[in-house]
Amino acid sequence: MKRIPVLLAEDHTVVREGLRVLLEVEDDIEVVGEANTGRQAVELAKKLHPAVVVMDIAMPILNGLEATRQILKVVPTVKVLILSAHSDDVYIDELIAIGASGYITKQSSAEVLSRAIREIQKGGIFFGPSISKRLHTRNRKSLNSKGRIKKQNVRLSSREAEILQLIAEGQANKQIAAELGISIKTVEKHRQHLMEKLNIHDIAGLTRYAIS
């Protein structure tokens, strides 16, 4: 039997190791890699070409949402399953919009996790029971006239989202420049564009927005 190659992206070591143990008892699933930052998840996805990436949202360096966006751009054959402690509608809507194939919470059972991996690997969509029920309940109210989810958030570019997260993590321009391999001047320009796009008029306000 050909096993489903899975990449785990989770920054807490004990959680990641637990997920590996849970999945490796399944005859048809194989953990081929582990990432502890969003950026590492993107690099390993490009290198390993797993069938499924199990992705946490709250990842350092590059959050799970932006890592998912980048993975799906560079390796479009990969399916991404979100496994997160967060189940806020704003996360779910955004991840659906960028192409994640499933979303379950960390309160889910091992059986639900395995079933989700199998389902999305076959090309399906999978939401955990509590999320699925909530989406069903509110969809009639949240869809616009074209049947699409209403979007109120400002759309940021991939680079802007990266810089915003690093700002939230408290990194200075010099540190951000080194992390992203760009000049300090370029970081400053991105900060300015973010402030203009978000209608924020000072660095303190931008930092508060980034953290939120």
Backbone as a chain_set.jsonl record, in Angstrom:
{"seq": "MKRIPVLLAEDHTVVREGLRVLLEVEDDIEVVGEANTGRQAVELAKKLHPAVVVMDIAMPILNGLEATRQILKVVPTVKVLILSAHSDDVYIDELIAIGASGYITKQSSAEVLSRAIREIQKGGIFFGPSISKRLHTRNRKSLNSKGRIKKQNVRLSSREAEILQLIAEGQANKQIAAELGISIKTVEKHRQHLMEKLNIHDIAGLTRYAIS", "coords": {"N": [[0.836, -1.196, 0.0], [0.57, 2.184, -0.918], [1.766, 4.845, 0.955], [0.507, 7.89, 2.417], [2.336, 10.748, 2.089], [3.22, 13.007, 4.601], [3.755, 16.279, 5.824], [4.583, 17.795, 8.841], [3.819, 20.818, 10.374], [4.485, 22.539, 13.022], [5.142, 24.428, 15.871], [5.542, 23.728, 18.534], [7.408, 21.409, 20.143], [6.678, 19.097, 21.657], [4.023, 18.75, 20.948], [4.259, 18.346, 18.193], [5.781, 15.982, 18.144], [3.957, 14.297, 19.335], [1.922, 14.269, 17.416], [3.269, 13.008, 15.328], [3.636, 10.427, 16.409], [0.943, 9.623, 16.676], [0.136, 9.555, 13.987], [1.873, 7.771, 12.755], [1.073, 5.244, 13.475], [-0.812, 4.606, 11.718], [-1.461, 2.688, 8.865], [-1.454, 3.723, 6.301], [-0.324, 6.237, 6.25], [2.47, 8.406, 6.275], [4.879, 10.235, 7.992], [6.925, 12.546, 6.623], [8.467, 14.729, 7.094], [9.285, 17.475, 9.343], [8.479, 20.694, 10.537], [9.379, 23.631, 12.327], [8.956, 26.302, 12.076], [7.129, 28.729, 10.13], [8.467, 29.509, 7.808], [10.316, 27.444, 7.461], [8.54, 25.4, 6.95], [7.593, 26.093, 4.404], [9.961, 25.831, 2.891], [10.544, 23.092, 3.273], [8.288, 21.944, 2.136], [8.667, 22.607, -0.553], [10.948, 21.107, -1.011], [10.343, 18.417, -0.296], [7.854, 17.773, -1.368], [5.295, 16.837, -0.166], [2.163, 15.026, 0.115], [0.265, 16.051, 1.795], [0.195, 18.832, 3.977], [0.201, 19.339, 7.362], [-0.791, 21.968, 9.165], [-0.114, 24.37, 11.654], [-1.58, 27.453, 12.807], [-0.447, 29.466, 14.424], [2.48, 30.056, 13.958], [5.996, 30.743, 14.311], [8.174, 33.288, 12.799], [7.05, 33.002, 10.116], [3.686, 33.116, 9.795], [1.081, 30.563, 9.988], [-0.98, 31.02, 8.151], [0.143, 32.689, 6.144], [2.275, 31.047, 5.419], [0.862, 28.9, 4.365], [-0.297, 30.153, 2.134], [2.023, 30.688, 0.605], [3.08, 28.1, 0.216], [1.058, 26.856, -1.324], [1.29, 28.362, -3.572], [3.88, 27.812, -4.591], [4.029, 25.045, -4.617], [1.63, 23.738, -5.954], [0.323, 21.271, -6.007], [0.214, 20.28, -3.476], [-1.782, 19.586, -0.589], [-3.273, 21.411, 2.035], [-3.865, 21.024, 5.425], [-5.304, 22.584, 8.075], [-4.483, 22.597, 11.444], [-5.352, 23.673, 14.41], [-5.4, 25.573, 17.492], [-6.974, 27.724, 17.348], [-10.168, 28.732, 16.271], [-11.482, 30.813, 15.142], [-13.767, 32.661, 13.119], [-12.617, 34.482, 11.327], [-10.067, 33.477, 10.759], [-10.725, 31.042, 9.569], [-12.242, 31.811, 7.313], [-10.33, 33.266, 5.846], [-8.39, 31.322, 5.308], [-9.835, 29.477, 3.826], [-10.289, 31.074, 1.634], [-7.711, 31.341, 0.528], [-7.12, 28.794, -0.203], [-6.766, 26.51, 1.471], [-7.373, 23.084, 2.275], [-8.657, 21.903, 4.374], [-9.765, 22.116, 7.831], [-9.255, 21.674, 11.15], [-9.639, 21.509, 14.733], [-7.337, 21.525, 17.543], [-8.499, 20.116, 19.493], [-9.566, 17.941, 18.347], [-10.008, 14.409, 17.697], [-7.616, 11.68, 17.234], [-8.571, 10.024, 15.293], [-10.217, 11.688, 13.756], [-8.281, 13.44, 12.737], [-6.701, 11.704, 11.116], [-8.658, 10.874, 9.312], [-9.266, 13.297, 8.1], [-6.859, 13.879, 6.75], [-6.791, 11.784, 4.876], [-9.106, 12.34, 3.409], [-8.678, 14.939, 2.253], [-6.415, 14.406, 0.795], [-7.407, 12.904, -1.245], [-8.599, 14.809, -2.691], [-10.762, 16.03, -1.583], [-12.671, 18.197, 0.67], [-12.348, 19.066, 4.064], [-13.797, 19.721, 7.165], [-13.641, 20.042, 10.7], [-16.129, 18.699, 12.981], [-17.361, 20.702, 14.719], [-16.633, 23.097, 13.489], [-17.662, 22.775, 10.921], [-20.395, 22.718, 11.455], [-20.817, 25.318, 12.424], [-20.106, 26.872, 10.198], [-22.067, 26.094, 8.412], [-24.326, 27.099, 9.655], [-23.984, 29.896, 9.602], [-23.504, 30.578, 6.947], [-25.556, 31.448, 5.185], [-25.987, 34.027, 5.937], [-23.526, 35.216, 5.599], [-22.714, 35.17, 2.973], [-22.193, 36.855, -0.111], [-23.969, 38.401, -2.915], [-22.997, 36.94, -5.012], [-22.418, 34.516, -3.991], [-20.06, 34.33, -2.618], [-17.767, 34.517, 0.149], [-18.092, 37.322, 2.181], [-15.705, 39.861, 2.296], [-13.901, 41.861, 4.501], [-11.499, 42.551, 5.418], [-8.345, 44.205, 4.918], [-6.456, 43.569, 2.045], [-3.304, 42.212, 2.059], [-0.037, 42.102, 0.584], [2.104, 39.221, 0.027], [4.714, 39.734, 0.971], [4.244, 41.994, 2.581], [2.638, 40.842, 4.555], [4.485, 39.126, 5.749], [6.325, 40.974, 6.835], [4.654, 42.369, 8.568], [4.078, 40.386, 10.466], [6.634, 39.994, 11.581], [7.047, 42.47, 12.701], [5.095, 42.34, 14.694], [6.303, 40.41, 16.242], [8.194, 41.863, 17.445], [10.535, 42.635, 16.161], [13.164, 44.726, 15.01], [13.792, 47.085, 12.296], [16.324, 46.47, 11.182], [16.702, 43.802, 11.971], [14.527, 42.594, 10.683], [15.194, 43.082, 8.032], [17.515, 41.502, 7.805], [16.427, 38.963, 8.272], [14.707, 38.599, 6.104], [16.336, 39.014, 3.964], [16.59, 41.465, 2.651], [17.045, 45.016, 2.026], [17.443, 47.512, 4.636], [16.251, 49.889, 3.955], [14.313, 49.03, 2.157], [12.65, 47.618, 3.886], [11.719, 49.744, 5.442], [10.233, 51.109, 3.49], [8.22, 49.23, 2.999], [6.992, 49.224, 5.511], [5.965, 51.82, 5.504], [4.159, 51.656, 3.361], [2.398, 49.777, 4.421], [1.315, 51.243, 6.561], [-0.012, 53.252, 5.15], [-1.842, 51.75, 3.646], [-3.346, 50.559, 5.664], [-4.332, 52.707, 6.937], [-3.032, 53.784, 9.185], [-1.181, 55.826, 11.342], [1.212, 55.993, 12.747], [4.196, 54.34, 14.041], [3.8, 52.989, 16.446], [1.047, 52.517, 16.385], [0.918, 50.83, 14.183], [2.339, 48.655, 15.153], [0.629, 47.816, 17.231], [-1.564, 47.021, 15.688], [-0.384, 44.937, 14.237], [0.174, 43.074, 16.26], [-2.411, 42.49, 17.121]], "CA": [[0.0, 0.0, 0.0], [1.311, 3.433, -0.948], [1.408, 5.663, 2.101], [0.325, 9.316, 2.16], [3.427, 11.5, 2.712], [2.705, 14.16, 5.347], [4.686, 17.196, 6.481], [4.012, 18.412, 10.041], [4.309, 22.173, 10.649], [4.03, 22.841, 14.384], [6.332, 24.948, 16.554], [5.727, 23.126, 19.85], [8.036, 20.105, 19.908], [5.934, 17.994, 22.273], [2.818, 18.554, 20.135], [4.693, 17.777, 16.915], [6.157, 14.589, 18.378], [2.715, 13.564, 19.579], [1.25, 14.082, 16.121], [4.014, 11.977, 14.601], [3.305, 9.123, 17.009], [-0.445, 9.303, 16.328], [-0.01, 9.271, 12.553], [2.7, 6.65, 12.303], [0.404, 3.956, 13.714], [-1.7, 4.384, 10.572], [-0.753, 1.937, 7.812], [-1.436, 4.419, 5.018], [0.185, 7.602, 6.424], [3.887, 8.469, 6.625], [5.398, 11.576, 8.255], [8.192, 12.634, 5.877], [9.233, 15.899, 7.521], [8.734, 18.294, 10.415], [8.919, 22.089, 10.508], [9.012, 24.356, 13.548], [8.611, 27.679, 11.708], [6.413, 28.799, 8.858], [9.414, 29.569, 6.696], [10.852, 26.099, 7.272], [7.475, 24.612, 6.324], [7.599, 26.401, 2.97], [11.164, 25.241, 2.296], [10.418, 21.624, 3.255], [7.253, 21.591, 1.155], [9.309, 22.684, -1.871], [11.955, 20.049, -1.118], [9.821, 17.057, -0.093], [6.602, 17.577, -2.113], [4.359, 15.925, 0.511], [0.786, 15.098, -0.373], [-0.497, 16.861, 2.743], [0.883, 19.554, 5.047], [-0.63, 19.624, 8.538], [-0.251, 23.293, 9.479], [-0.626, 25.203, 12.733], [-1.66, 28.866, 12.408], [0.439, 30.319, 15.233], [3.866, 29.662, 13.727], [6.932, 31.874, 14.324], [8.848, 33.744, 11.574], [6.022, 33.146, 9.09], [2.531, 32.438, 10.388], [0.531, 29.461, 9.205], [-1.781, 31.514, 7.041], [1.032, 33.126, 5.065], [3.011, 29.864, 4.965], [-0.067, 28.171, 3.496], [-0.378, 30.901, 0.874], [3.263, 30.501, -0.161], [3.186, 26.683, -0.167], [0.129, 26.589, -2.417], [1.776, 29.07, -4.756], [5.079, 27.191, -5.161], [3.786, 23.6, -4.81], [0.162, 23.713, -6.017], [-0.229, 19.923, -5.843], [0.125, 19.98, -2.046], [-3.004, 19.928, 0.121], [-2.957, 21.899, 3.371], [-4.849, 20.812, 6.477], [-5.028, 23.418, 9.235], [-4.743, 21.997, 12.758], [-5.064, 24.835, 15.236], [-6.18, 25.855, 18.694], [-7.858, 28.835, 16.993], [-11.228, 28.404, 15.31], [-12.204, 32.048, 14.857], [-14.265, 32.725, 11.749], [-11.73, 35.26, 10.457], [-9.021, 32.566, 10.291], [-11.314, 30.035, 8.687], [-12.596, 32.452, 6.044], [-9.114, 33.629, 5.108], [-7.723, 30.101, 4.846], [-10.663, 28.961, 2.737], [-10.082, 31.947, 0.473], [-6.407, 31.143, -0.115], [-7.048, 27.457, -0.778], [-6.572, 25.374, 2.385], [-8.346, 22.032, 1.967], [-9.342, 21.43, 5.568], [-9.506, 22.88, 9.054], [-9.737, 21.02, 12.36], [-9.046, 22.086, 15.939], [-6.46, 20.63, 18.296], [-9.342, 19.294, 20.371], [-10.046, 16.807, 17.549], [-9.432, 13.093, 17.998], [-6.667, 11.143, 16.267], [-9.347, 9.444, 14.198], [-10.636, 12.804, 12.906], [-7.07, 13.909, 12.05], [-6.365, 10.741, 10.058], [-9.723, 10.917, 8.312], [-9.113, 14.561, 7.371], [-5.718, 13.725, 5.843], [-7.2, 10.904, 3.781], [-10.132, 13.002, 2.607], [-8.151, 16.018, 1.414], [-5.446, 13.823, -0.136], [-8.191, 12.424, -2.383], [-9.153, 15.949, -3.398], [-11.944, 16.54, -0.906], [-12.577, 19.275, 1.648], [-12.718, 18.51, 5.368], [-13.842, 20.585, 8.338], [-14.024, 19.365, 11.929], [-17.58, 18.774, 13.221], [-17.819, 21.971, 15.3], [-16.437, 24.141, 12.482], [-18.606, 22.514, 9.843], [-21.729, 23.11, 11.923], [-20.861, 26.769, 12.508], [-20.097, 27.399, 8.839], [-23.377, 25.824, 7.821], [-25.299, 27.974, 10.297], [-23.824, 31.316, 9.27], [-23.219, 30.823, 5.53], [-26.621, 32.187, 4.518], [-25.861, 35.44, 6.292], [-22.198, 35.759, 5.277], [-22.415, 35.131, 1.544], [-22.676, 37.99, -0.886], [-24.905, 38.041, -3.976], [-22.351, 36.001, -5.929], [-22.145, 33.281, -3.289], [-18.712, 34.332, -2.067], [-17.684, 35.046, 1.5], [-17.828, 38.754, 2.239], [-14.377, 40.171, 2.817], [-13.774, 43.225, 4.979], [-10.104, 42.785, 5.769], [-7.46, 44.763, 3.902], [-5.618, 42.542, 1.432], [-1.885, 42.516, 2.086], [0.814, 41.253, -0.248], [2.833, 38.208, 0.781], [5.83, 40.384, 1.662], [3.685, 42.838, 3.636], [2.199, 39.975, 5.643], [5.701, 38.685, 6.436], [6.875, 42.087, 7.615], [3.715, 42.657, 9.65], [4.274, 39.409, 11.536], [7.918, 40.245, 12.242], [6.804, 43.64, 13.547], [4.363, 41.843, 15.862], [7.245, 39.652, 17.058], [9.078, 42.816, 18.098], [11.807, 42.783, 15.477], [13.479, 46.037, 14.462], [14.005, 47.099, 10.84], [17.577, 45.778, 10.857], [16.468, 42.359, 12.132], [13.604, 42.179, 9.614], [15.973, 43.088, 6.785], [18.393, 40.329, 7.817], [15.595, 37.76, 8.2], [14.104, 38.473, 4.775], [17.348, 39.185, 2.929], [16.351, 42.687, 1.9], [17.709, 46.158, 2.651], [16.683, 48.228, 5.664], [15.453, 50.889, 3.244], [13.137, 48.336, 1.611], [11.768, 47.356, 5.03], [11.096, 51.024, 5.789], [9.229, 51.392, 2.461], [7.088, 48.336, 3.245], [6.303, 49.737, 6.7], [5.215, 53.001, 5.094], [3.026, 51.201, 2.546], [1.452, 49.156, 5.343], [0.63, 52.306, 7.296], [-0.93, 53.915, 4.22], [-2.9, 50.809, 3.282], [-4.164, 50.28, 6.844], [-4.748, 53.994, 7.497], [-2.403, 53.909, 10.498], [-0.335, 57.005, 11.147], [2.476, 55.963, 13.486], [4.765, 52.997, 14.204], [3.154, 52.358, 17.601], [-0.241, 52.012, 15.925], [1.167, 49.689, 13.302], [2.731, 47.532, 16.024], [-0.571, 47.325, 17.902], [-2.343, 46.312, 14.68], [0.318, 43.688, 13.921], [-0.014, 42.14, 17.381], [-3.809, 42.06, 17.121]], "C": [[0.88, 1.259, 0.0], [0.826, 4.34, 0.177], [1.321, 7.148, 1.71], [1.457, 10.074, 2.846], [2.917, 12.809, 3.315], [3.856, 14.967, 5.938], [3.972, 17.843, 7.653], [4.641, 19.784, 10.252], [3.692, 22.631, 11.968], [5.239, 23.271, 15.204], [6.546, 24.383, 17.952], [6.199, 21.673, 19.676], [7.204, 18.957, 20.449], [4.652, 17.703, 21.479], [3.179, 17.879, 18.817], [5.056, 16.301, 17.068], [4.93, 13.727, 18.635], [1.956, 13.285, 18.3], [1.941, 12.993, 15.306], [3.652, 10.577, 15.112], [1.897, 8.696, 16.612], [-0.582, 8.88, 14.872], [0.76, 8.043, 12.114], [2.128, 5.28, 12.658], [-0.568, 3.634, 12.582], [-0.91, 3.736, 9.432], [-0.571, 2.742, 6.527], [-0.916, 5.853, 5.115], [1.646, 7.559, 6.872], [4.317, 9.926, 6.829], [6.791, 11.669, 7.625], [9.041, 13.832, 6.294], [8.524, 16.661, 8.613], [9.328, 19.697, 10.34], [8.488, 22.774, 11.795], [8.853, 25.855, 13.326], [7.855, 27.651, 10.386], [7.343, 28.808, 7.671], [10.002, 28.187, 6.407], [9.807, 25.197, 6.615], [7.437, 24.839, 4.815], [8.785, 25.727, 2.286], [11.057, 23.718, 2.206], [9.345, 21.163, 2.277], [7.831, 21.603, -0.258], [10.264, 21.509, -2.077], [11.334, 18.653, -1.145], [8.574, 16.746, -0.92], [5.672, 16.577, -1.422], [2.979, 16.018, -0.122], [-0.033, 16.051, 0.482], [0.457, 17.557, 3.71], [-0.125, 19.795, 6.161], [-0.037, 20.874, 9.176], [-0.929, 23.948, 10.675], [-0.677, 26.652, 12.252], [-0.597, 29.69, 13.116], [1.881, 29.858, 15.132], [4.772, 30.885, 13.779], [7.547, 32.119, 12.949], [7.841, 34.023, 10.462], [4.794, 32.411, 9.604], [1.927, 31.415, 9.43], [-0.293, 29.894, 8.019], [-0.895, 31.907, 5.865], [1.865, 31.959, 4.532], [2.141, 29.028, 4.028], [-0.165, 28.844, 2.135], [0.847, 30.639, -0.005], [3.432, 29.062, -0.634], [2.293, 26.394, -1.376], [0.539, 27.295, -3.702], [2.927, 28.321, -5.409], [4.929, 25.684, -5.389], [2.273, 23.374, -4.858], [-0.468, 22.334, -5.869], [-0.415, 19.543, -4.379], [-1.24, 20.39, -1.498], [-2.622, 20.361, 1.538], [-4.143, 21.688, 4.301], [-4.451, 21.667, 7.673], [-5.417, 22.662, 10.503], [-4.362, 23.046, 13.782], [-5.916, 24.895, 16.482], [-7.203, 26.948, 18.412], [-8.927, 28.365, 16.011], [-12.092, 29.63, 15.024], [-12.6, 32.094, 13.389], [-13.311, 33.453, 10.81], [-10.596, 34.388, 9.92], [-9.58, 31.594, 9.259], [-11.623, 30.627, 7.314], [-11.364, 32.739, 5.203], [-8.442, 32.394, 4.527], [-8.519, 29.406, 3.743], [-10.371, 29.76, 1.463], [-8.764, 31.685, -0.231], [-6.187, 29.692, -0.556], [-6.729, 26.299, 0.148], [-7.697, 24.363, 2.152], [-9.107, 21.529, 3.179], [-8.937, 22.223, 6.793], [-10.108, 22.099, 10.223], [-9.033, 21.645, 13.564], [-8.186, 21.046, 16.651], [-7.22, 19.813, 19.333], [-9.859, 18.048, 19.643], [-9.355, 15.513, 17.957], [-8.43, 12.686, 16.928], [-7.405, 10.577, 15.054], [-9.802, 10.523, 13.222], [-9.446, 13.34, 12.104], [-6.728, 12.996, 10.882], [-7.39, 10.777, 8.934], [-9.608, 12.18, 7.462], [-7.984, 14.464, 6.355], [-6.108, 12.875, 4.633], [-8.165, 11.607, 2.835], [-9.54, 14.071, 1.699], [-7.102, 15.5, 0.438], [-6.157, 13.313, -1.392], [-8.828, 13.576, -3.167], [-10.385, 16.555, -2.765], [-11.642, 17.716, 0.004], [-13.038, 18.69, 2.983], [-12.681, 19.583, 6.439], [-14.249, 19.752, 9.551], [-15.495, 19.594, 12.212], [-18.06, 20.129, 13.736], [-17.702, 23.107, 14.284], [-17.454, 23.994, 11.359], [-20.013, 22.982, 10.21], [-21.862, 24.631, 11.944], [-20.898, 27.408, 11.119], [-21.463, 27.239, 8.182], [-24.417, 26.808, 8.355], [-25.201, 29.407, 9.796], [-23.681, 31.602, 7.775], [-24.293, 31.646, 4.834], [-26.502, 33.683, 4.769], [-24.566, 36.047, 5.768], [-21.863, 35.756, 3.798], [-22.965, 36.36, 0.838], [-23.548, 37.494, -2.03], [-24.335, 37.049, -4.973], [-21.989, 34.696, -5.247], [-20.758, 33.178, -2.711], [-18.722, 34.937, -0.672], [-17.353, 36.528, 1.446], [-16.478, 38.997, 2.888], [-14.311, 41.63, 3.235], [-12.322, 43.548, 5.315], [-9.33, 43.387, 4.599], [-6.575, 43.651, 3.362], [-4.165, 42.993, 1.418], [-1.142, 41.598, 1.127], [1.529, 40.248, 0.644], [3.966, 38.828, 1.58], [5.337, 41.27, 2.799], [3.239, 42.011, 4.825], [3.391, 39.46, 6.449], [6.231, 39.772, 7.362], [5.959, 42.425, 8.785], [3.886, 41.67, 10.802], [5.57, 39.675, 12.289], [7.844, 41.502, 13.119], [6.105, 43.208, 14.834], [5.272, 41.063, 16.805], [8.316, 40.549, 17.68], [10.413, 43.042, 17.414], [11.957, 44.185, 14.879], [13.731, 45.934, 12.96], [15.239, 46.303, 10.431], [17.403, 44.265, 10.938], [15.56, 41.831, 11.021], [14.345, 42.087, 8.282], [16.859, 41.847, 6.693], [17.588, 39.042, 7.635], [15.079, 37.517, 6.783], [15.099, 38.64, 3.635], [17.105, 40.384, 2.046], [17.025, 43.85, 2.633], [16.809, 46.793, 3.711], [15.758, 49.255, 5.011], [14.18, 50.265, 2.664], [12.139, 48.02, 2.719], [11.012, 48.625, 5.398], [9.991, 51.384, 4.787], [7.991, 50.522, 2.67], [6.294, 48.789, 4.469], [5.414, 50.929, 6.327], [3.99, 52.617, 4.275], [1.957, 50.554, 3.42], [0.642, 50.213, 6.079], [-0.384, 53.024, 6.411], [-2.124, 53.02, 3.905], [-3.882, 50.588, 4.433], [-4.694, 51.556, 7.502], [-4.291, 54.141, 8.954], [-1.286, 54.94, 10.361], [0.939, 57.042, 11.978], [2.913, 54.522, 13.702], [4.101, 52.256, 15.367], [1.801, 51.758, 17.205], [-0.103, 50.796, 15.027], [1.552, 48.459, 14.121], [1.526, 46.951, 16.734], [-1.44, 46.527, 16.924], [-1.722, 44.957, 14.376], [0.094, 42.651, 15.021], [-1.435, 41.605, 17.398], [-4.098, 41.111, 15.967]], "O": [[1.805, 1.386, 0.803], [-0.373, 4.572, 0.331], [1.991, 7.59, 0.777], [1.54, 10.053, 4.074], [2.271, 13.611, 2.64], [4.808, 14.407, 6.482], [2.877, 18.382, 7.492], [5.866, 19.902, 10.304], [2.537, 23.053, 12.021], [6.25, 22.569, 15.235], [7.632, 24.541, 18.51], [5.482, 20.832, 19.134], [7.038, 17.944, 19.77], [4.245, 16.548, 21.354], [2.495, 16.956, 18.375], [4.689, 15.472, 16.235], [4.868, 12.573, 18.209], [1.409, 12.197, 18.116], [1.286, 12.163, 14.675], [3.395, 9.666, 14.326], [1.677, 7.54, 16.253], [-1.329, 7.953, 14.559], [0.339, 7.345, 11.191], [2.64, 4.261, 12.195], [-1.084, 2.519, 12.498], [0.179, 4.192, 9.084], [0.351, 2.482, 5.754], [-1.053, 6.615, 4.158], [2.012, 6.77, 7.743], [4.137, 10.756, 5.937], [7.716, 10.967, 8.034], [10.2, 13.941, 5.895], [7.315, 16.521, 8.799], [10.526, 19.867, 10.111], [7.389, 22.543, 12.3], [8.638, 26.602, 14.281], [7.929, 26.685, 9.628], [7.056, 28.195, 6.644], [10.167, 27.807, 5.248], [10.151, 24.328, 5.814], [7.27, 23.897, 4.041], [8.633, 25.121, 1.225], [11.429, 23.123, 1.195], [9.479, 20.107, 1.659], [7.529, 20.724, -1.066], [10.376, 20.98, -3.183], [11.754, 17.802, -1.93], [8.266, 15.576, -1.151], [5.296, 15.572, -2.026], [2.672, 16.987, -0.817], [-0.903, 16.764, -0.016], [1.408, 16.949, 4.202], [-1.181, 20.385, 5.934], [1.089, 20.846, 9.671], [-2.153, 24.072, 10.718], [0.101, 27.039, 11.379], [0.077, 30.512, 12.496], [2.443, 29.334, 16.094], [4.369, 31.962, 13.338], [7.458, 31.278, 12.054], [7.781, 35.131, 9.929], [4.852, 31.202, 9.829], [2.221, 31.403, 8.235], [-0.309, 29.218, 6.99], [-1.148, 31.51, 4.728], [2.133, 31.886, 3.333], [2.623, 28.511, 3.02], [-0.119, 28.176, 1.102], [0.722, 30.399, -1.205], [3.876, 28.825, -1.757], [2.728, 25.759, -2.337], [0.17, 26.867, -4.795], [2.968, 28.196, -6.633], [5.609, 25.109, -6.239], [1.698, 22.868, -3.895], [-1.671, 22.231, -5.629], [-1.126, 18.586, -4.074], [-1.789, 21.418, -1.894], [-1.755, 19.754, 2.166], [-5.265, 22.108, 4.015], [-3.366, 21.488, 8.226], [-6.531, 22.153, 10.621], [-3.176, 23.29, 14.005], [-7.014, 24.341, 16.529], [-8.184, 27.089, 19.143], [-8.623, 27.681, 15.034], [-13.275, 29.51, 14.706], [-11.863, 31.626, 12.521], [-13.2, 33.097, 9.637], [-10.2, 34.532, 8.763], [-8.976, 31.36, 8.212], [-11.311, 30.03, 6.284], [-11.35, 32.488, 3.998], [-7.978, 32.414, 3.387], [-7.94, 28.815, 2.832], [-10.227, 29.202, 0.375], [-8.688, 31.79, -1.455], [-5.188, 29.387, -1.208], [-6.444, 25.201, -0.329], [-8.833, 24.743, 1.867], [-10.095, 20.808, 3.037], [-7.914, 22.907, 6.803], [-11.32, 21.889, 10.281], [-7.961, 22.236, 13.429], [-8.293, 19.847, 16.393], [-6.654, 18.927, 19.973], [-10.512, 17.199, 20.25], [-8.249, 15.531, 18.496], [-8.396, 13.27, 15.845], [-6.913, 10.648, 13.928], [-9.783, 10.315, 12.009], [-9.587, 13.66, 10.924], [-6.488, 13.473, 9.773], [-7.04, 10.717, 7.755], [-9.827, 12.141, 6.251], [-8.132, 14.915, 5.219], [-5.783, 13.219, 3.497], [-8.055, 11.485, 1.615], [-9.855, 14.116, 0.51], [-6.911, 16.082, -0.63], [-5.573, 13.295, -2.475], [-9.504, 13.357, -4.172], [-10.99, 17.474, -3.317], [-10.502, 18.172, 0.097], [-13.995, 17.918, 3.033], [-11.675, 20.272, 6.61], [-15.097, 18.866, 9.447], [-16.065, 20.577, 11.74], [-19.059, 20.655, 13.244], [-18.569, 23.979, 14.224], [-18.036, 24.979, 10.904], [-20.725, 23.562, 9.39], [-22.887, 25.175, 11.534], [-21.632, 28.37, 10.892], [-21.945, 28.135, 7.489], [-25.274, 27.289, 7.613], [-26.222, 30.063, 9.589], [-23.731, 32.764, 7.372], [-23.973, 32.466, 3.973], [-26.867, 34.5, 3.923], [-24.501, 37.251, 5.519], [-20.826, 36.29, 3.403], [-24.056, 36.84, 1.148], [-23.84, 36.301, -2.114], [-25.081, 36.391, -5.698], [-21.325, 33.85, -5.847], [-20.309, 32.09, -2.349], [-19.575, 35.763, -0.347], [-16.432, 36.937, 0.739], [-16.156, 38.399, 3.915], [-14.619, 42.528, 2.451], [-11.97, 44.717, 5.478], [-9.626, 43.11, 3.437], [-6.007, 42.876, 4.132], [-3.832, 44.027, 0.838], [-1.557, 40.465, 0.885], [1.558, 40.4, 1.865], [4.16, 38.484, 2.746], [5.945, 41.296, 3.869], [3.429, 42.415, 5.972], [3.326, 39.365, 7.675], [6.544, 39.518, 8.525], [6.437, 42.734, 9.877], [3.847, 42.058, 11.969], [5.596, 39.589, 13.517], [8.503, 41.58, 14.156], [6.468, 43.646, 15.926], [5.052, 41.049, 18.017], [9.228, 40.068, 18.353], [11.334, 43.587, 18.024], [11.014, 44.747, 14.322], [13.866, 44.837, 12.419], [15.208, 45.552, 9.456], [17.894, 43.532, 10.079], [15.796, 40.749, 10.483], [14.153, 41.148, 7.509], [16.947, 41.216, 5.639], [18.019, 38.135, 6.924], [15.019, 36.378, 6.319], [14.752, 38.434, 2.472], [17.373, 40.347, 0.845], [17.52, 43.674, 3.747], [15.589, 46.636, 3.69], [14.629, 49.463, 5.457], [13.113, 50.879, 2.674], [10.93, 48.137, 2.524], [9.805, 48.586, 5.638], [8.943, 51.9, 5.174], [6.861, 50.992, 2.54], [5.064, 48.742, 4.465], [4.271, 51.032, 6.771], [2.911, 53.179, 4.462], [0.762, 50.75, 3.198], [-0.576, 50.092, 6.207], [-1.479, 53.364, 6.859], [-3.269, 53.472, 3.896], [-5.086, 50.447, 4.219], [-5.415, 51.496, 8.498], [-5.053, 54.562, 9.825], [-0.538, 54.93, 9.384], [1.678, 58.025, 11.922], [2.115, 53.594, 13.568], [3.867, 51.05, 15.29], [1.448, 50.655, 17.622], [-0.896, 49.857, 15.098], [1.13, 47.346, 13.808], [1.399, 45.731, 16.839], [-1.986, 45.484, 17.283], [-2.425, 43.952, 14.268], [-0.148, 41.479, 14.732], [-1.656, 40.421, 17.655], [-5.23, 40.65, 15.816]]}, "num_chains": 1, "name": "protein.A"}
